[in-house]
Amino acid sequence: MAWSAALRDNRAVITDAERDELVRRAQRTPKTHGRPEFVYHYSEDGSIRRFAPHVPASNPRHPPCVWAVDARHAPLYWFPRDCPRISVWAYDDAQQSVLREVFHTEAVRICAAESHWLDLVRSTRIYRYAFDASAFAPWVDADGQYVSADVVHPIDVEPIDDLLGLHAAAGIELRFTPRLGPLTDRMLASGLPFSFVRIRDAQR
């Protein structure tokens, strides 16, 4: 199926080869990082007092690190830990025009999860840990993400009880759909910046 067709048809699922090529193209695009004062980590565990570097199970070749995200890119972590979710957004007017045309939205960011996660998104409490960003360096593989090879200690922790309200207050369009596959392909084919979490567990 042509990528242009995937953009026109929300039911479309592109082939594995097309998907892999779009991901490769996205990976070659330089990632966006600012100079934040603080970076954040989100967890359902509110009792963490120190964060030690570790090798993520999803990326076993990566050196041990602590991961954090800046405020601009944090919405992808406003979900229960195991919830598959995807996000697409715009950085400038040209990208906003594409986002509006392809996804029929006035928001600057869309996040989406599968419908059966709605109740858990409603009821889950997460905690936002804040860190001094000077202890972290940009992670070149993802927009707005930062890493530290050292043990770090949070300077603040804040409980968040209303994840739906958090998205709404930030002006983010939150979508729930039975299957993430077609929307994932639409995001990939749009050429816009995107990110996925636990996408291997999602319905294609």
Secondary structure, 3 states (H helix, E strand, C coil): CCHHHHHHCCCCCCCHHHHHHHHHHHHHCCCCCCCCCEEEEEECCCCCCCECCECCCCCCCCCCEEEEECHHHHHHHCCCCCCCEEEEECCCHHHHHHHHHHHCCCCCEEEEEEHHHHHHHHHCCEEEEEEEHHHCEECCCCCCEEEECCCECCCEEEEECCHHHHHHHCCCEEEEECCCHHHHHHHHHHCCCEEEECHHHCCC
